Amino acid sequence: MDSWIFWLILAAVLGAAEIVTLTAALGLLGVAALLTVGVAAIGLPVGIQIATFILASGAGLVLLRPVARRHLTQPPVHRFGISAIVGKPAYVTSEITGLDGRVRIGGEEWSARAYDETLVIPAGATVDVIEIEGATAVVYPRE
């Protein structure tokens, strides 16, 4: 078997492994194997092929992998608008029942209701916002 076929098979295996793992390392090794296919195809000796693979792998892992990792990692999700209010604490300004009440959430006053219609939460209590329905905060009392 010609050596370029070996390098081509190795490149394919590394490429498939990269697709499964998404590490950005195996793909760079696959690219190094593809470069080595070119070196082997022009008939250079095995020692030069191995040196090409090692140098290309090292350069890819040292120079390109950090860049690829930065692009693969996603920034944390920043919630804004109404979804940012869910999970925040609120101060009860007017007694809350299952039907109505008032809370202060981050400096804004909201209409509120308890998640359970049988609950009564007194003014001055601290609650957690579990949902926003229209302009009404559905709250749960803290224990």
Buried (B, 14 or more C-beta within 10 A) or exposed (E): EEBBEBBBEBBEBBBEBBEEEEBBBBBBBBBBBBBBBEBBBEEBEEEEBEBBBEEBBEEBBEEBBEEBEEEEEEEEEEEEEEEEBBEEEBBBBBBBBBEEBBBBBEEEEBBBBBBEEEBEBEEEBEBBBEBBEEEBBBBBBEE
